[in-house]
Amino acid sequence: MKHIESLRHFFEKHGFAVSSRFADRLGMKVSDVRLFFIYISFVTLGFSFGIYLTLAFLLRLKDMIYTKRSSVFDL
């Protein structure tokens, strides 16, 4: 149990201060850096969802245009 507590303490000390260290290095406010990370995560999620919807639409459109004929008599 002590190992888990020390691991949690390590991550709280070193891992969660990324935004503050990054803001100190750039000379910005920490809240602006955190907002930037939140906005970027929404943008990347929205962009990938948009690509998914576009590809799904194109595949459906391809299936509607190019239908496979099973025999010569379907002409």
Residue frames relative to the residue before (quaternion, step in Angstrom):
aa qw qx qy qz dx dy dz
M 1.0000 0.0000 0.0000 0.0000 0.00 0.00 0.00
K 0.6152 0.5600 -0.3426 0.4366 3.55 1.11 -0.66
H 0.6164 0.5493 -0.3449 0.4465 3.60 1.09 -0.68
I 0.6449 0.5163 -0.3223 0.4623 3.56 1.00 -0.78
E 0.6559 0.5056 -0.3087 0.4678 3.58 0.96 -0.81
S 0.6678 0.4804 -0.3117 0.4756 3.58 0.95 -0.78
L 0.6287 0.5184 -0.3346 0.4733 3.60 1.06 -0.67
R 0.6440 0.5083 -0.3135 0.4782 3.57 0.99 -0.83
H 0.6461 0.5149 -0.3141 0.4678 3.58 0.97 -0.83
F 0.6371 0.5294 -0.3271 0.4548 3.60 0.98 -0.81
F 0.6966 0.4625 -0.2817 0.4705 3.59 0.87 -0.93
E 0.6371 0.5121 -0.3374 0.4669 3.59 1.02 -0.64
K 0.6907 0.4774 -0.2859 0.4619 3.57 0.99 -0.76
H 0.8154 0.2880 -0.1266 0.4860 3.58 0.82 -0.97
G 0.7270 0.4781 -0.2592 0.4193 3.60 0.95 -0.73
F 0.7318 0.4444 -0.2509 0.4517 3.56 0.95 -0.80
A 0.6375 0.5303 -0.3327 0.4491 3.60 1.20 -0.11
V 0.3006 0.7787 -0.5045 0.2206 3.58 1.17 0.42
S 0.6736 0.4995 -0.3048 0.4515 3.58 0.87 -0.91
S 0.6779 0.4879 -0.3082 0.4554 3.58 0.89 -0.82
R 0.6559 0.4906 -0.3235 0.4737 3.60 0.96 -0.75
F 0.6424 0.5167 -0.3172 0.4687 3.57 1.03 -0.81
A 0.6589 0.5004 -0.3023 0.4733 3.59 0.99 -0.82
D 0.6387 0.5168 -0.3299 0.4650 3.60 0.99 -0.75
R 0.6629 0.5095 -0.3075 0.4544 3.55 0.99 -0.81
L 0.7324 0.4066 -0.2310 0.4949 3.60 1.05 -0.78
G 0.4323 -0.7087 0.4567 0.3198 3.58 1.23 -0.29
M 0.5062 0.6308 -0.4200 0.4115 3.58 1.08 0.73
K 0.5754 -0.5389 0.4635 0.4046 3.53 -1.34 0.01
V 0.5740 -0.6137 0.4255 0.3358 3.57 -1.10 0.74
S 0.6414 0.5355 -0.3350 0.4354 3.59 0.97 -0.77
D 0.6288 0.5250 -0.3402 0.4617 3.62 1.07 -0.66
V 0.6480 0.5098 -0.3167 0.4689 3.58 0.99 -0.79
R 0.6627 0.4963 -0.3112 0.4665 3.58 0.95 -0.84
L 0.6335 0.5151 -0.3265 0.4763 3.60 1.02 -0.76
F 0.6221 0.5386 -0.3399 0.4553 3.58 1.02 -0.77
F 0.6680 0.4914 -0.3055 0.4680 3.61 0.91 -0.88
I 0.6393 0.5136 -0.3264 0.4700 3.60 1.03 -0.76
Y 0.6739 0.4894 -0.3016 0.4641 3.60 0.87 -0.89
I 0.6482 0.5132 -0.3230 0.4605 3.59 0.96 -0.81
S 0.6441 0.5103 -0.3392 0.4578 3.60 0.97 -0.73
F 0.6545 0.4912 -0.3230 0.4754 3.62 0.99 -0.72
V 0.6450 0.5228 -0.3247 0.4530 3.59 0.99 -0.80
T 0.6901 0.4682 -0.2999 0.4632 3.58 0.84 -0.87
L 0.6228 0.5183 -0.3401 0.4772 3.59 1.06 -0.67
G 0.6736 0.4911 -0.2925 0.4686 3.59 0.92 -0.88
F 0.6421 0.5265 -0.3246 0.4530 3.58 1.01 -0.79
S 0.6810 0.4705 -0.3004 0.4739 3.58 0.89 -0.85
F 0.6300 0.5134 -0.3350 0.4767 3.61 1.05 -0.69
G 0.6330 0.5246 -0.3262 0.4667 3.60 1.05 -0.71
I 0.6366 0.5059 -0.3256 0.4824 3.60 0.99 -0.76
Y 0.6350 0.5308 -0.3245 0.4579 3.58 0.99 -0.84
L 0.6836 0.4768 -0.2943 0.4677 3.60 0.86 -0.88
T 0.6358 0.5252 -0.3303 0.4593 3.59 1.01 -0.75
L 0.6794 0.4768 -0.2983 0.4712 3.59 0.88 -0.86
A 0.6290 0.5202 -0.3389 0.4679 3.60 1.02 -0.71
F 0.6442 0.5090 -0.3192 0.4734 3.59 1.01 -0.78
L 0.6725 0.4932 -0.3073 0.4583 3.59 0.91 -0.86
L 0.6409 0.5100 -0.3327 0.4675 3.60 1.00 -0.70
R 0.6507 0.4947 -0.3208 0.4785 3.58 0.97 -0.75
L 0.6398 0.5164 -0.3210 0.4701 3.57 1.02 -0.79
K 0.6341 0.5206 -0.3284 0.4679 3.59 1.00 -0.78
D 0.6652 0.5005 -0.3069 0.4613 3.58 0.96 -0.82
M 0.6506 0.5088 -0.3214 0.4632 3.58 1.07 -0.62
I 0.7067 0.4554 -0.2651 0.4722 3.59 1.00 -0.76
Y 0.7878 0.2573 -0.1307 0.5442 3.56 0.74 -1.03
T 0.0162 0.7958 -0.6037 0.0448 3.56 -0.14 1.25
K 0.4131 -0.7093 0.5182 0.2401 3.53 -0.96 0.85
R 0.2625 -0.7616 0.5734 0.1490 3.57 -0.77 1.01
S 0.4011 -0.7571 0.4673 0.2181 3.53 -0.81 0.98
S 0.8132 0.0281 -0.0141 0.5812 3.62 1.09 -0.55
V 0.6738 -0.4910 0.3689 0.4108 3.53 -1.32 0.12
F 0.6509 0.5537 -0.3122 0.4152 3.61 1.08 -0.63
D 0.5615 0.6033 -0.3948 0.4060 3.60 1.25 -0.08
L 0.4801 0.6558 -0.4500 0.3701 3.59 1.25 -0.10
